[in-house]
Amino acid sequence: MRGLRVALLGVLVVVAQVSVMPHLRIAGVAPDLVLVFTIAVAYRLGPEAGALTGFGTGLGYDLFLETPLGLSALSAAVVGYSVGVFSAGLLRVPRGLAVTLGLVGGLAGGLIFVGVGTLAGSDSVQGLGGLRTVLISAGYDALVAPLVFALVGLVLRGERPPDPWMPGPMLRR
């Protein structure tokens, strides 16, 4: 059931990314809702869920882009897995974590996107214009991150990944 809710919300995020966000640009740059959604899911559910969510929603977003297919999926999956690993090591949640994760995740995802896109020979991500876009987009991602984290929190309502140190259902007999 949890996977179905995340998948449906992921579809809505991709639709919002391609239909609404192009109209809400700042300095010609839109936020990457797909990446921020992946970060929120990875924070809430762990690295595997973050990687799967990032790959699935990134691939859905890639279908609407002119860049090589799989570029957004790769960058979102790597960032989702990394945020999931990072969040598993947190003992307490500092204030402003959503903003910080949105900013750092946006920078990391954008740099992966531009780096791999440049290696793949995509003309649309090369040069200093790509780096400028990454910086502006990461700032915008940090602004929308609290809203996306709240939305994911509402949909998942306190679900966390199982504790790896606790015995599983087969061992509790």
Contact map, one row per residue, 1 for C-alpha under 8 A:
11111000000000000000000000000000000000000000000000000000000000000000000000000000000000000000000000000000000000000000000000000000000000000000000000000000000000000000000000000
11111100000000000000000000000000000000000000000000000000000000000000000000000000000000000000000000000000000000000000000000000000000000000000000000000000000100000000000000000
11111110000000000000000000000000000000000000000000000000000000000000000000000000000000000000000000000000000000000000000000000000000000000000000000000000000000000000000000000
11111111000000000000000000000000000000000000000000000000000000000000000000000000000000000000000000000000000000000000000000000000000000000000000000000000000000000000000000000
11111111100000000000000000000000000000000000000000000000000000000000000000000000000000000000000000000000000000000000000000000000000000000000000000000000001100000000000000000
01111111110000000000000000000000000000000000000000001000000000000000000000000000000000000000000000000000000000000000000000000000000000000000000000000000001100000000000000000
00111111111000000000000000000000000000000000000000001000000000000000000000000000000000000000000000000000000000000000000000000000000000000000000000000000000000000000000000000
00011111111100000000000000000000000000000000000000000000000000000000000000000000000000000000000000000000000000000000000000000000000000000000000000000000000000000000000000000
00001111111110000000000000000000000000000000000000000000000000000000000000000000000000000000000000000000000000000000000000000000000000000000000000000000000000000000000000000
00000111111111000000000000000000010010000000000000001000100000000000000000000000000000000000000000000000000000000000000000000000000000000000000000000000000000000000000000000
00000011111111100000000000000000000000000000000000000000100100000000000000000000000000000000000000000000000000000000000000000000000000000000000000000000000000000000000000000
00000001111111110000000000000000000000000000000000000000000000000000000000000000000000000000000000000000000000000000000000000000000000000000000000000000000000000000000000000
00000000111111111000000000000000110010000000000000000000000000000000000000000000000000000000000000000000000000000000000000000000000000000000000000000000000000000000000000000
00000000011111111100000000000000110000000000000000000000100110000000000000000000000000000000000000000000000000000000000000000000000000000000000000000000000000000000000000000
00000000001111111111000000000000000000000000000000000000000000000000000000000000000000000000000000000000000000000000000000000000000000000000000000000000000000000000000000000
00000000000111111111100000000000000000000000000000000000000000000000000000000000000000000000000000000000000000000000000000000000000000000000000000000000000000000000000000000
00000000000011111111110000000001110000000000000000000000000010000000000000000000000000000000000000000000000000000000000000000000000000000000000000000000000000000000000000000
00000000000001111111110000000000000000000000000000000000000010010000000000000000000000000000000000000000000000000000000000000000000000000000000000000000000000000000000000000
00000000000000111111111000000000000000000000000000000000000000000000000000000000000000000000000000000000000000000000000000000000000000000000000000000000000000000000000000000
00000000000000111111111100000000000000000000000000000000000000000000000000000000000000000000000000000000000000000000000000000000000000000000000000000000000000000000000000000
00000000000000011111111110000110000000000000000000000000000000000000000000000000000000000000000000000000000000000000000000000000000000000000000000000000000000000000000000000
00000000000000001111111110000100000000000000000000000000000000000000000000000000000000000000000000000000000000000000000000000000000000000000000000000000000000000000000000000
00000000000000000011111110000000000000000000000000000000000000000000000000000000000000000000000000000000000000000000000000000000000000000000000000000000000000000000000000000
00000000000000000001111111000100000000000000000000000000000000000000000000000000000000000000000000000000000000000000000000000000000000000000000000000000000000000000000000000
00000000000000000000111111111110000000000000000000000000000000000000000000000000000000000000000000000000000000000000000000000000000000000000000000000000000000000000000000000
00000000000000000000000111111100000000000000000000000000000000000000000000000000000000000000000000000000000000000000000000000000000000010001000000000000000000000000000000000
00000000000000000000000011111000000000000000000000000000000000000000000000000000000000000000000000000000000000000000000000000000000000010000000000000000000000000000000000000
00000000000000000000000011111100000000000000000000000000000000000000000000000000000000000000000000000000000000000000000000000000000000000000000000000000000000000000000000000
00000000000000000000000011111110000000000000000000000000000000000000000000000000000000000000000000000000000000000000000000000000000010011000000000000000000000000000000000000
00000000000000000000110111011111000000000000000000000000000000000000000000000000000000000000000000000000000000000000000000000000000000001001000000000000000000000000000000000
00000000000000000000100010001111100000000000000000000000000000000000000000000000000000000000000000000000000000000000000000000000000000001101100100000000000000000000000000000
00000000000000001000000000000111111100000000000000000000000000000000000000000000000000000000000000000000010000000000000000000000000000001000100000000000000000000000000000000
00000000000011001000000000000011111110000000000000000000000000000000000000000000000000000000000000000000000000000000000000000000000000000000100000010000000000000000000000000
00000000010011001000000000000001111111000000000000000100110010000000000000010000000000000000000000000000000000000000000000000000000000000000000000000000000000000000000000000
00000000000000000000000000000001111111100000000000000100010000000000000000010011000000000000000000000000110010000000000000000000000000000000000000000000000000000000000000000
00000000000000000000000000000001111111110000000000000000000000000000000000000000000000000000000000000100110000000000000000000000000000000000100110010000000000000000000000000
00000000010010000000000000000000111111111000000000000000000000000000000000000000000000000000000000000000000000000000000000000000000000000000000000011001000000000000000000000
00000000000000000000000000000000011111111100000001101100100000000000000000011011000000000000000000000000000000000000000000000000000000000000000000000000000000000000000000000
00000000000000000000000000000000001111111110000001000000000000000000000000000011001100000000000000001100100000000000000000000000000000000000000000000000000000000000000000000
00000000000000000000000000000000000111111111000000000000000000000000000000000000000000000000000001000000000000000000000000000000000000000000000010011001000000000000000000000
00000000000000000000000000000000000011111111110011001000000000000000000000000001000000000000000000000000000000000000000000000000000000000000000000000001000000000000000000000
00000000000000000000000000000000000001111111111111100000000000000000000000000001101100100000000000000000000000000000000000000000000000000000000000000000000000000000000000000
00000000000000000000000000000000000000111111111001000000000000000000000000000000001100110000000000000000000000000000000000000000000000000000000000000000000000000000000000000
00000000000000000000000000000000000000011111110000000000000000000000000000000000000100000000000000000000000000000000000000000000000000000000000000000000100000111000000000000
00000000000000000000000000000000000000001111111111000000000000000000000000000000000100000000000000000000000000000000000000000000000000000000000000000000000000111000000000000
00000000000000000000000000000000000000001111111111000000000000000000000000000000101110110000000000000000000000000000000000000000000000000000000000000000000000011000000000000
00000000000000000000000000000000000000000110111111100000000000000000000000000001111110000000000000000000000000000000000000000000000000000000000000000000000000000000000000000
00000000000000000000000000000000000000000100111111110000000000000000000000000000100100000000000000000000000000000000000000000000000000000000000000000000000000000000000000000
00000000000000000000000000000000000000001100111111111000000000000000000000000001100000000000000000000000000000000000000000000000000000000000000000000000000000000000000000000
00000000000000000000000000000000000001101110111111111100000000000000000000001011101100000000000000000000000000000000000000000000000000000000000000000000000000000000000000000
00000000000000000000000000000000000001000100001111111110000000000000000000011111100000000000000000000000000000000000000000000000000000000000000000000000000000000000000000000
00000000000000000000000000000000000000000000000111111111000000000000000000001000000000000000000000000000000000000000000000000000000000000000000000000000000000000000000000000
00000110010000000000000000000000000001001000000011111111110000000000000000001001000000000000000000000000000000000000000000000000000000000000000000000000000000000000000000000
00000000000000000000000000000000011001000000000001111111110000000000000011111111000000000000000000000000000000000000000000000000000000000000000000000000000000000000000000000
00000000000000000000000000000000000000000000000000111111111000000000000111011000000000000000000000000000000000000000000000000000000000000000000000000000000000000000000000000
00000000000000000000000000000000000000000000000000011111111100000000000010000000000000000000000000000000000000000000000000000000000000000000000000000000000000000000000000000
00000000011001000000000000000000010001000000000000001111111110000000000010000000000000000000000000000000000000000000000000000000000000000000000000000000000000000000000000000
00000000000000000000000000000000011000000000000000001111111111000000011111111000000000000000000000000000000000000000000000000000000000000000000000000000000000000000000000000
00000000000000000000000000000000000000000000000000000011111111100000110110000000000000000000000000000000000000000000000000000000000000000000000000000000000000000000000000000
00000000001001000000000000000000000000000000000000000001111111110000000000000000000000000000000000000000000000000000000000000000000000000000000000000000000000000000000000000
00000000000001001100000000000000010000000000000000000000111111111000000110000000000000000000000000000000000000000000000000000000000000000000000000000000000000000000000000000
00000000000000000000000000000000000000000000000000000000011111111111111110000000000000000000000000000000000000000000000000000000000000000000000000000000000000000000000000000
00000000000000000000000000000000000000000000000000000000001111111000100000000000000000000000000000000000000000000000000000000000000000000000000000000000000000000000000000000
00000000000000000100000000000000000000000000000000000000000111111100000000000000000000000000000000000000000000000000000000000000000000000000000000000000000000000000000000000
00000000000000000000000000000000000000000000000000000000000011111110000000000000000000000000000000000000000000000000000000000000000000000000000000000000000000000000000000000
00000000000000000000000000000000000000000000000000000000000001011111000000000000000000000000000000000000000000000000000000000000000000000000000000000000000000000000000000000
00000000000000000000000000000000000000000000000000000000000001001111101000000000000000000000000000000000000000000000100001010000000000000000000000000000000000000000000000000
00000000000000000000000000000000000000000000000000000000000001000111111000000000000000000000000000000000000000000000100101000000000000000000000000000000000000000000000000000
00000000000000000000000000000000000000000000000000000000001001100011111100000000000000000000000000000000000000000000000000000000000000000000000000000000000000000000000000000
00000000000000000000000000000000000000000000000000000000011001000001111111000000000000000000000000000000000000000000000000000000000000000000000000000000000000000000000000000
00000000000000000000000000000000000000000000000000000000010001000011111111100000000000000000000000000000000000001001100000000000000000000000000000000000000000000000000000000
00000000000000000000000000000000000000000000000000000010011011000000111111110000000000000000000000000000000000001000000000000000000000000000000000000000000000000000000000000
00000000000000000000000000000000000000000000000000000111111011000000011111111000000000000000000000000000000000000000000000000000000000000000000000000000000000000000000000000
00000000000000000000000000000000000000000000000000000110010000000000011111111100000000000000000000000000000000001000000000000000000000000000000000000000000000000000000000000
00000000000000000000000000000000000000000000000000000100010000000000001111111110000000000000000000000000000011011000000000000000000000000000000000000000000000000000000000000
00000000000000000000000000000000011001000000000000100110010000000000000111111111000000000000000000000000000010000000000000000000000000000000000000000000000000000000000000000
00000000000000000000000000000000000001000000000001111110010000000000000011111111100000000000000000000000000000000000000000000000000000000000000000000000000000000000000000000
00000000000000000000000000000000000000000000000000100100000000000000000001111111110000000000000000000000000010000000000000000000000000000000000000000000000000000000000000000
00000000000000000000000000000000001001100000000001100100000000000000000000111111111000000000000000000000100110000000000000000000000000000000000000000000000000000000000000000
00000000000000000000000000000000001001101100001011101100000000000000000000011111111100000000000000000000000000000000000000000000000000000000000000000000000000000000000000000
00000000000000000000000000000000000000000100011111100000000000000000000000001111111110000000000000000000000000000000000000000000000000000000000000000000000000000000000000000
00000000000000000000000000000000000000000000001000000000000000000000000000000111111111000000000000000000000000000000000000000000000000000000000000000000000000000000000000000
00000000000000000000000000000000000000100110011001000000000000000000000000000011111111100000000000001000100000000000000000000000000000000000000000000000000000000000000000000
00000000000000000000000000000000000000100111111101000000000000000000000000000001111111110000000000000000000000000000000000000000000000000000000000000000000000000000000000000
00000000000000000000000000000000000000000000011000000000000000000000000000000000111111111000000000000000000000000000000000000000000000000000000000000000000000000000000000000
00000000000000000000000000000000000000000000000000000000000000000000000000000000011111111100000000000000000000000000000000000000000000000000000000000000000000000000000000000
00000000000000000000000000000000000000000110010000000000000000000000000000000000001111111100000000000000000000000000000000000000000000000000000000000000000000000000000000000
00000000000000000000000000000000000000000010010000000000000000000000000000000000000111111100000000000000000000000000000000000000000000000000000000000000000000000000000000000
00000000000000000000000000000000000000000000000000000000000000000000000000000000000011111110000000000000000000000000000000000000000000000000000000000000000000000000000000000
00000000000000000000000000000000000000000000000000000000000000000000000000000000000001111111100000000000000000000000000000000000000000000000000000000000000000000000000000000
00000000000000000000000000000000000000000000000000000000000000000000000000000000000000001111100000000000000000000000000000000000000000000000000000000000000000000000000000000
00000000000000000000000000000000000000000000000000000000000000000000000000000000000000000111110000000000000000000000000000000000000000000000000000000000000000000000000000000
00000000000000000000000000000000000000000000000000000000000000000000000000000000000000000111111010000000000000000000000000000000000000000000000000000000000000000000000000000
00000000000000000000000000000000000000000000000000000000000000000000000000000000000000000001111110000000000000000000000000000000000000000000000000000000000000000000000000000
00000000000000000000000000000000000000000000000000000000000000000000000000000000000000000000111110000000000000000000000000000000000000000000000000000000000000000000000000000
00000000000000000000000000000000000000000000000000000000000000000000000000000000000000000000011111110000000000000000000000000000000000000000000000000000000000000000000000000
00000000000000000000000000000000000000000000000000000000000000000000000000000000000000000000111111111000000000000000000000000000000000000000000000000000000000000000000000000
00000000000000000000000000000000000000010000000000000000000000000000000000000000000000000000000111111100000000000000000000000000000000000000010011001000000000000000000000000
00000000000000000000000000000000000000000000000000000000000000000000000000000000000000000000000111111110000000000000000000000000000000000000011011000000000000000000000000000
00000000000000000000000000000000000000000000000000000000000000000000000000000000000000000000000111111111000000000000000000000000000000000000010000000000000000000000000000000
00000000000000000000000000000000000000100000000000000000000000000000000000000000001000000000000011111111110000000000000000000000000000000000010010000000000000000000000000000
00000000000000000000000000000000000100100000000000000000000000000000000000000000000000000000000001111111110000000000000000000000000000000100111110000000000000000000000000000
00000000000000000000000000000000000000000000000000000000000000000000000000000000000000000000000000111111111000000000000000000000000000000110110000000000000000000000000000000
00000000000000000000000000000000000000000000000000000000000000000000000000000000000000000000000000011111111100000000000000000000000000000100000000000000000000000000000000000
00000000000000000000000000000000001100100000000000000000000000000000000000000010001000000000000000001111111110000000000000000000000000000100000000000000000000000000000000000
00000000000000000000000000000001001100000000000000000000000000000000000000000000000000000000000000001111111111000000000000000000000001001110110000000000000000000000000000000
00000000000000000000000000000000000000000000000000000000000000000000000000000000000000000000000000000011111111100000000000000000000001100100000000000000000000000000000000000
00000000000000000000000000000000000000000000000000000000000000000000000000000010000000000000000000000001111111110000000000000000000000000000000000000000000000000000000000000
00000000000000000000000000000000001000000000000000000000000000000000000000110110000000000000000000000000111111111000000000000000000000000000000000000000000000000000000000000
00000000000000000000000000000000000000000000000000000000000000000000000000100000000000000000000000000000011111111100000000000000000001000100000000000000000000000000000000000
00000000000000000000000000000000000000000000000000000000000000000000000000000000000000000000000000000000001111111110000000000000001001000000000000000000000000000000000000000
00000000000000000000000000000000000000000000000000000000000000000000000000100000000000000000000000000000000111111111000000000000000000000000000000000000000000000000000000000
00000000000000000000000000000000000000000000000000000000000000000000001101100000000000000000000000000000000011111111100000000000000000000000000000000000000000000000000000000
00000000000000000000000000000000000000000000000000000000000000000000000000000000000000000000000000000000000001111111110000001100011000000000000000000000000000000000000000000
00000000000000000000000000000000000000000000000000000000000000000000000000000000000000000000000000000000000000111111111000000000000000000000000000000000000000000000000000000
00000000000000000000000000000000000000000000000000000000000000000000001000000000000000000000000000000000000000011111111100000000000000000000000000000000000000000000000000000
00000000000000000000000000000000000000000000000000000000000000000011001000000000000000000000000000000000000000001111111111001100000000000000000000000000000000000000000000000
00000000000000000000000000000000000000000000000000000000000000000000000000000000000000000000000000000000000000000111111111101100000000000000000000000000000000000000000000000
00000000000000000000000000000000000000000000000000000000000000000000000000000000000000000000000000000000000000000011111111000000000000000000000000000000000000000000000000000
00000000000000000000000000000000000000000000000000000000000000000001000000000000000000000000000000000000000000000001111111000000000000000000000000000000000000000000000000000
00000000000000000000000000000000000000000000000000000000000000000000000000000000000000000000000000000000000000000000111111100000000000000000000000000000000000000000000000000
00000000000000000000000000000000000000000000000000000000000000000011000000000000000000000000000000000000000000000000111111111100000000000000000000000000000000000000000000000
00000000000000000000000000000000000000000000000000000000000000000000000000000000000000000000000000000000000000000000010011111100000000000000000000000000000000000000000000000
00000000000000000000000000000000000000000000000000000000000000000010000000000000000000000000000000000000000000000000000001111100010000000000000000000000000000000000000000000
00000000000000000000000000000000000000000000000000000000000000000000000000000000000000000000000000000000000000000100110001111110110000000000000000000000000000000000000000000
00000000000000000000000000000000000000000000000000000000000000000000000000000000000000000000000000000000000000000100110001111111110000000000000000000000000000000000000000000
00000000000000000000000000000000000000000000000000000000000000000000000000000000000000000000000000000000000000000000000000001111111000000000000000000000000000000000000000000
00000000000000000000000000000000000000000000000000000000000000000000000000000000000000000000000000000000000000000000000000000111111100000000000000000000000000000000000000000
00000000000000000000000000000000000000000000000000000000000000000000000000000000000000000000000000000000000000000000000000001111111110000000000000000000000000000000000000000
00000000000000000000000000000000000000000000000000000000000000000000000000000000000000000000000000000000000000000100000000011111111111000000000000000000000000000000000000000
00000000000000000000000000000000000000000000000000000000000000000000000000000000000000000000000000000000000000100100000000000011111111100000000000000000000000000000000000000
00000000000000000000000000000000000000000000000000000000000000000000000000000000000000000000000000000000000000000000000000000001111111110000000000000000000000000000000000000
00000000000000000000000000001000000000000000000000000000000000000000000000000000000000000000000000000000000000000000000000000000111111111000000000000000000000000000000000000
00000000000000000000000000000000000000000000000000000000000000000000000000000000000000000000000000000000011001100000000000000000011111111100000000000000000000000000000000000
00000000000000000000000000000000000000000000000000000000000000000000000000000000000000000000000000000000001000000000000000000000001111111110000000000000000000000000000000000
00000000000000000000000001101000000000000000000000000000000000000000000000000000000000000000000000000000000000000000000000000000000111111111000000000000000000000000000000000
00000000000000000000000000001111000000000000000000000000000000000000000000000000000000000000000000000000010000000000000000000000000011111111100000000000000000000000000000000
00000000000000000000000000000010000000000000000000000000000000000000000000000000000000000000000000000111111001000000000000000000000001111111110000000000000000000000000000000
00000000000000000000000000000000000000000000000000000000000000000000000000000000000000000000000000000010010000000000000000000000000000111111111000000000000000000000000000000
00000000000000000000000001000110000000000000000000000000000000000000000000000000000000000000000000000000000000000000000000000000000000011111111100000000000000000000000000000
00000000000000000000000000000011100100000000000000000000000000000000000000000000000000000000000000000110010000000000000000000000000000001111111110000000000000000000000000000
00000000000000000000000000000000000000000000000000000000000000000000000000000000000000000000000001111110010000000000000000000000000000000111111111000000000000000000000000000
00000000000000000000000000000000000000000000000000000000000000000000000000000000000000000000000000100100000000000000000000000000000000000011111111000000000000000000000000000
00000000000000000000000000000010000100000000000000000000000000000000000000000000000000000000000000000100000000000000000000000000000000000001111111110000000000000000000000000
00000000000000000000000000000000000100010000000000000000000000000000000000000000000000000000000001101100000000000000000000000000000000000000111111111000000000000000000000000
00000000000000000000000000000000000000000000000000000000000000000000000000000000000000000000000001100000000000000000000000000000000000000000011111111100000000000000000000000
00000000000000000000000000000000000000000000000000000000000000000000000000000000000000000000000000000000000000000000000000000000000000000000000111111110000000000000000000000
00000000000000000000000000000000100110010000000000000000000000000000000000000000000000000000000000000000000000000000000000000000000000000000000111111111000000000000000000000
00000000000000000000000000000000000010010000000000000000000000000000000000000000000000000000000001000000000000000000000000000000000000000000000011111111100000000000000000000
00000000000000000000000000000000000000000000000000000000000000000000000000000000000000000000000000000000000000000000000000000000000000000000000001111111110000000000000000000
00000000000000000000000000000000000000000000000000000000000000000000000000000000000000000000000000000000000000000000000000000000000000000000000000111111111000000000000000000
00000000000000000000000000000000000010011000000000000000000000000000000000000000000000000000000000000000000000000000000000000000000000000000000000011111111100000000000000000
00000000000000000000000000000000000000000001000000000000000000000000000000000000000000000000000000000000000000000000000000000000000000000000000000001111111111000000000000000
00000000000000000000000000000000000000000000000000000000000000000000000000000000000000000000000000000000000000000000000000000000000000000000000000000111111110000000000000000
00001100000000000000000000000000000000000000000000000000000000000000000000000000000000000000000000000000000000000000000000000000000000000000000000000011111110000000000000000
01001100000000000000000000000000000000000000000000000000000000000000000000000000000000000000000000000000000000000000000000000000000000000000000000000001111111100000000000000
00000000000000000000000000000000000000000000000000000000000000000000000000000000000000000000000000000000000000000000000000000000000000000000000000000000111111100000000000000
00000000000000000000000000000000000000000000000000000000000000000000000000000000000000000000000000000000000000000000000000000000000000000000000000000000100111110000000000000
00000000000000000000000000000000000000000001100000000000000000000000000000000000000000000000000000000000000000000000000000000000000000000000000000000000000111111000000000000
00000000000000000000000000000000000000000001110000000000000000000000000000000000000000000000000000000000000000000000000000000000000000000000000000000000000001111100000000000
00000000000000000000000000000000000000000001110000000000000000000000000000000000000000000000000000000000000000000000000000000000000000000000000000000000000000111110000000000
00000000000000000000000000000000000000000000000000000000000000000000000000000000000000000000000000000000000000000000000000000000000000000000000000000000000000011111010000000
00000000000000000000000000000000000000000000000000000000000000000000000000000000000000000000000000000000000000000000000000000000000000000000000000000000000000001111110000000
00000000000000000000000000000000000000000000000000000000000000000000000000000000000000000000000000000000000000000000000000000000000000000000000000000000000000000111111000000
00000000000000000000000000000000000000000000000000000000000000000000000000000000000000000000000000000000000000000000000000000000000000000000000000000000000000000011111000000
00000000000000000000000000000000000000000000000000000000000000000000000000000000000000000000000000000000000000000000000000000000000000000000000000000000000000000111111100000
00000000000000000000000000000000000000000000000000000000000000000000000000000000000000000000000000000000000000000000000000000000000000000000000000000000000000000001111111110
00000000000000000000000000000000000000000000000000000000000000000000000000000000000000000000000000000000000000000000000000000000000000000000000000000000000000000000011111110
00000000000000000000000000000000000000000000000000000000000000000000000000000000000000000000000000000000000000000000000000000000000000000000000000000000000000000000001111111
00000000000000000000000000000000000000000000000000000000000000000000000000000000000000000000000000000000000000000000000000000000000000000000000000000000000000000000001111111
00000000000000000000000000000000000000000000000000000000000000000000000000000000000000000000000000000000000000000000000000000000000000000000000000000000000000000000001111111
00000000000000000000000000000000000000000000000000000000000000000000000000000000000000000000000000000000000000000000000000000000000000000000000000000000000000000000001111111
00000000000000000000000000000000000000000000000000000000000000000000000000000000000000000000000000000000000000000000000000000000000000000000000000000000000000000000000011111
